[in-house]
Every structure is written in C-alpha cells, then in structure tokens.
Amino acid sequence: MYADIYLIDPQYRNSRAGGDLFAAAYLRILKRGVRTLRTEVSPANPAFALYTRVGFRCLPGALPDQRGYIEMVSHLPGVIIDVGAVHREVRENPPSFRALDGRRGAGPSSGVELIDDRWVVHYEAQLVTGLLQATVDFVTNETVAVGVSSGTSITNAEAVPAPSSRELWRASFMSGRWIVTVDESGTLRVESADGIPALIEQWPVARGVDPPGWRNATARRAADRDEPTVGEPRVTATETAEGVYLVSRLDGISRTLSVHDNTLEVRTRADRDLISSPWVRLRNAVWRVASHGEWYAGPVRQGLWPPSATDFEPAVRPAFQDDRDKRIDAVGVSSAAGGFVARWRGAEARLEGMHLPQLLINGESEATWALSGIPEGDAIRCAASPGAQYLEEVAWPTTESANGVPVSWDVADDYGTRQALVVDSALTLAPGGALAQWRQNQSEVLASPWPSTRTLDPLVDWHAGLWVSALPARLDPTIGSAWAGPDTAMPWSDDRVEGSWSCSVTGTHGIRVTATARSTESGDTAIFLTPAVDEDADLLVRAEGRTWRLLGAHRRWEGGFEAVAVSLADGRQLVIEPRQDNRAPSCEVFVRAGHGPMLIACLGRADSPLHVDFQIRPIVRVSDHRSGSSGPPSIEAMTRG
C-alpha cells in the first residue's frame, strides 16, 4: 500500500483534522493487514509533531536527506495485529494511536535504543484489557517481544528475515571498464573497474502495489504471493550462455541479464504491471536526452533538468513541453568517472529524478533496457539545452594560484569566540569549531545570524556561515547528500589532526579550508557554507569540464557539480573549487536553493583530506566558452549515428 502525498485544506490545519484523518486511515490499515507505516517529513513541518504523537520514530541522530526530509517508521500496526491474533477484544476493537502512553511528550527517537547490536523500538499503549508493552526490531520489523499486563505474552512473532545479499552473477562490459553484479535480493549494481558506483536497481515492483524506486523499499512486499521462509533469497539464478536467468518464487517476476559486445541488456517479464527503476549514482553529471535523433544536454539541476520535482519525487513536467516530448529515444549521463547511454523497448519511459529512466512495464509483456558505455574520445557532444530560459554555456572564471598563509587566532573571549585578521580577510571562529563570519575588504562573504541562532529551514539549527561535518556516504539512494548543521561541526586545529579542519588565507582574495576526517570514518566529509548571495543571483556550475550559467539561482532547486561560482550581494563572485588528492570524481559541490538561505556542501570521501579553495573575483560576463568566438553559444545538436 503506497500513497504519494496527503494535503489538508489550510483552513482546517492546526486543528484535530489531521489526527482524526489519521485515526480513520489507521483502522483501515489494520484491516488490510499492513504491519509497518513509513513517512518522509521535514522537521520544520508542523506535521512532524503529529507523526511523533501517533508512533512514528526515527533512529537517534538521523540526518535529513538532500531534500531536508527524515524517514520515520511506525511498527505499531504489526504489534496490534500480533496481539489481536490471540486476543479477541483487541482484534474486534483495536486501540487508536491515542492509546499510546507518553505520546504528547514523545520525540522522534523516543523509545529507540541499541540492544545487542540491533536497533529496537519500545511501545506502550493502554488497552481495555491492560497495558500493552512491545519491543520491535527497528530495521526488520521483527516483533522481539510483546505482552499485555492481563497475561498475554508473545515472543519472536512474525519474524521477517533480513534480505540476503550474496552475489549471484558478475560480468564486465566496455572492455572491462564497467562491472555489473546481481545478488540474491535481485539488486543489480554497475560500478567502474576501480570501484566507483555508477548505477543500482532493486528487483522490480508491482505497479500500484509497492513503493516504486528506492524510496521506502522493504524486504517484505505486498505483491508477494508467498511468505519468504527464514533465509530464503528473493531470487534464484541460472547461468546461461549469454548471461544469467533470474526468477523470484515470491512474486513470479523473471529477468534475463546478458552482455552483448559492449552492451548490458536487461529483459524483464511478469504477469502484472511493473515498475523498473535503475538509479544513477554518478555525481557531478551531465545528462542528455535524445529526441527525434537530436541530443540535448545540461548539468543535473533537480527540478529542471532532468525534469523532475526533486531528486526523489515523481516527474511533474515533460522534458521539453513541445512535440519532442512525444518521443524520447534515449537518455545518457556522464561524469568524470565515465558514462552510459540507455535505450529501451516494450515499456513506457518516465524521466524521474535520477532514474535512467524509470520504466513502466505492462503485464504479460516483455520489456528491455540496454546500457552501453560512452567510449573515450567518442562522447556525445552537443551544446543545446532544453531550457534556454534558465541554462546557458559560458566560460569558467579565472582564479589565481597562491600558497596559503596560516590563520593565527586571537585568544578566545569570555564567550569562547576567536578572531583573526589575515591580509584583507577578517574571520570569526565560534565556540565548537564553526566559522561564524568571513569578511573580505569589509564585505560579508558568508551569511549567518551570528551571534543568534535560527532554523535553516527545513533542515537544522543555524548560527554560523561555514562548518565541517562527517556524513554518511552520499551514494546511498535512500538519502543522497545528507545535511548537518553547525552543532555537528568538527573542531578547528592548526595541526590537521584527524577529525578536525584548518584554514589558510590564499592571496588577497580567498581562503583554503582543509578537512581531515577520522581514520575510522567510512562515509563523506562535508564543508558546508551559506554564502551572502545576491537575491537574484545567477550561479555558474562546472560539470564534466564544461561551464553553465544557471539563471535565477534563488529559485527552489538543487544539484551537484564539480565546482560552482555564485554572485555575492556586494556584486562580486565567490568561486568554490574542491580537490582531494587529485581525485576529481570523488569531490562534489552540492547546492540547495529556495528553502531559505542558499546552502552549499563541498563533499569528499572521508578516506583522505578534503581541500576547498574559496576565491572572490569580479564578475566578468562571458557569453561563449569557445576561444576566438563571440556572441551567444551556437545551438549544436548531434544526430545519433
């Protein structure tokens, strides 16, 4: 059972309407046998408090995903179903969520704790027959223990086996450049020969029954015709002369994977409508859409290109909004790590988020999607973009190379604040390690409410203009680029010790920030900043060595790039360029705009220091990236051949 969004008329909000609607839906959910509820909500949304009151929880320390949302889970329906199976009064008159003890004072992680290396959640509810106490495995939905004070006791009821992930098949294509694998859960992965993740796809889901794509995927599926036994894999494999044949006893879906020459081909068949969702994991990417034999390209700018609502939500507009929408022939994506071209047949393609693309497959038919790499020296080249009103190709601003002058901080004042003045830069270090302010030639470079604190809607508390945090890996499709506030900041250190950051002034117009994660960290290091941007700021972004101007960068959107340059309120430009041991594909500048102050995250792997150069330059309007030419860039389109 899956629902996209529910809305309440504004005149009925902040009343009992939300709770009453949820109570009615809750009873219907119990009758349908649904055991687990999941929702995604912004902590800044007033509904966040409602979800905590009705039993939704998240793990302690959960970070907002790249939209600013946190996934919350309620296992309470499964508990009521288990008790109702042996208790007629509960089965015939199931309690409302309003029976939960302590619900008014509940927080998002109330009752969640780590026991024996697994996260569990405790529930207490007042029933007619007594006090219900239950403990549920937060991840697998296994009921660890449940009891009622009247004497009913259930232990280890309805255990759901964790999905198996043993590898079943492995092959390479594009002369060994790309490796494809599939495991017992049916998950398909493509990565480069040196281990850079490029694409991932879960086993297809029944359309209209189970959640599509990556969001809210669970081990148990409503469309399964049989219950999985403990330890049973979702799919079994039989190798063929060309590849591998996969089939699931649980849902009846079958797939054939094969490699022909330099192409990976995936054929899917079932007796019901399906959704196939290959999810691109390449970052800093340029996307291309082919229509009527012509290619159109642009950097990933969520909400506009590709044409989806955000990185995680269904598409709300066509690609071109003209006759070209009637035929999308292929989709390509490439970055410094490599790229693909995807083509398909027997299915309707939907350009949705980071899918390449998402395929809607009709029952009793066979659908195929094929993936071929982009060979070196033969990349798809085109200058045309589908949205000239917001995207144009330009030149990257010239920056200077200079050695850094270490920052020497004054003695901390009574509040723990420290000051530094180096060349023309004045810096303020807040207690805890965040950079509260940066002024260059008396002009603000960073925006912050310092010394006050505000909410960085809809994300986190905000009191500084630049801070460094450790994050989970951004390649997880369920989270993307997570966000963390200054309260998670690493401390400043001039010795570059693990788990700290340092700063130096470069030339007369910039600073260099270096972040060194702890050796035990396995995710990402992030250098966050909120620049003091012009309200109508344009943004220059660099992707795959090409530079694009995004017009109206203050609008609501998000995207990841190799480097960015943003217009400041004083009329100058802040150029942001990350590097990490000369491994450009590992670095990314992720920008989020339109949710409050512009928030930029410079991301790198935690296994080596991350360096980011911030330079302030005058704005030079250059309309063409090609040397020796003038005027706007020509509209070049490549006919597929």
C-alpha positions, 0 to 999 in steps of 0.5 A: 500500500503506497500513497504519494502525498496527503494535503489538508485544506489550510483552513482546517490545519492546526486543528484535530483534522489531521489526527482524526484523518489519521485515526480513520486511515489507521483502522483501515490499515489494520484491516488490510493487514499492513504491519509497518507505516513509513513517512518522509517529513521535514522537521520544520513541518508542523506535521512532524509533531503529529507523526511523533504523537501517533508512533512514528520514530526515527533512529537517534541522530538521523540526518535529513536527506538532500531534500531536508526530509527524515524517514520515520517508521511506525511498527505499531500496526504489526504489534496490534495485529500480533496481539489481536491474533490471540486476543479477541477484544483487541482484534474486534476493537483495536486501540487508536494511536491515542492509546499510546502512553507518553505520546504528547511528550514523545520525540522522534527517537523516543523509545529507540535504543541499541540492544545487542547490536540491533536497533529496537523500538519500545511501545506502550499503549493502554488497552481495555484489557491492560497495558500493552508493552512491545519491543520491535526490531527497528530495521526488520520489523521483527516483533522481539517481544510483546505482552499485555499486563492481563497475561498475554505474552508473545515472543519472536512473532512474525519474524521477517528475515533480513534480505540476503545479499550474496552475489549471484552473477558478475560480468564486465562490459566496455572492455572491462571498464564497467562491472555489473553484479546481481545478488540474491535480493535481485539488486543489480549494481554497475560500478567502474573497474576501480570501484566507483558506483555508477548505477543500482536497481532493486528487483522490480515492483508491482505497479500500484502495489509497492513503493516504486524506486528506492524510496521506502523499499522493504524486504517484505512486499505486498505483491508477494504471493508467498511468505519468504521462509527464514533465509530464503533469497528473493531470487534464484539464478541460472547461468546461461550462455549469454548471461544469467536467468533470474526468477523470484518464487515470491512474486513470479517476476523473471529477468534475463541479464546478458552482455552483448559486445559492449552492451548490458541488456536487461529483459524483464517479464511478469504477469502484472504491471511493473515498475523498473527503476535503475538509479544513477549514482554518478555525481557531478553529471551531465545528462542528455536526452535524445529526441527525434535523433537530436541530443540535448544536454545540461548539468543535473539541476533537480527540478529542471533538468532532468525534469523532475520535482526533486531528486526523489519525487515523481516527474511533474513536467515533460522534458521539453513541453513541445512535440519532442516530448512525444518521443524520447529515444534515449537518455545518457549521463556522464561524469568524470568517472565515465558514462552510459547511454540507455535505450529501451523497448516494450515499456513506457519511459518516465524521466524521474529524478535520477532514474535512467529512466524509470520504466513502466512495464505492462503485464504479460509483456516483455520489456528491455533496457540496454546500457552501453558505455560512452567510449573515450574520445567518442562522447556525445557532444552537443551544446543545446539545452532544453531550457534556454530560459534558465541554462546557458554555456559560458566560460569558467572564471579565472582564479589565481594560484597562491600558497596559503598563509596560516590563520593565527587566532586571537585568544578566545573571549569570555564567550569562547569566540576567536578572531583573526585578521589575515591580509584583507580577510577578517574571520570569526571562529565560534565556540565548537569549531564553526566559522561564524563570519568571513569578511573580505575588504569589509564585505560579508562573504558568508551569511549567518545570524551570528551571534543568534541562532535560527532554523535553516529551514527545513533542515537544522539549527543555524548560527554560523556561515561555514562548518565541517561535518562527517556524513554518511556516504552520499551514494546511498539512494535512500538519502543522497547528500545528507545535511548537518548543521553547525552543532555537528561541526568538527573542531578547528586545529592548526595541526590537521589532526584527524577529525578536525579542519584548518584554514589558510588565507590564499592571496588577497582574495580567498581562503583554503579550508582543509578537512581531515576526517577520522581514520575510522570514518567510512562515509563523506566529509562535508564543508558546508557554507551559506554564502551572502548571495545576491537575491537574484543571483545567477550561479555558474556550475562546472560539470564534466569540464564544461561551464553553465550559467544557471539563471535565477539561482534563488529559485527552489532547486538543487544539484551537484557539480564539480565546482560552482561560482555564485554572485555575492550581494556586494556584486562580486563572485565567490568561486568554490573549487574542491580537490582531494588528492587529485581525485576529481570524481570523488569531490562534489559541490552540492547546492540547495536553493529556495528553502531559505538561505542558499546552502552549499556542501563541498563533499569528499570521501572521508578516506583522505583530506578534503581541500576547498579553495574559496576565491572572490573575483569580479564578475566578468560576463562571458557569453561563449566558452569557445576561444576566438568566438563571440556572441551567444553559444551556437545551438549544436545538436548531434544526430545519433549515428 
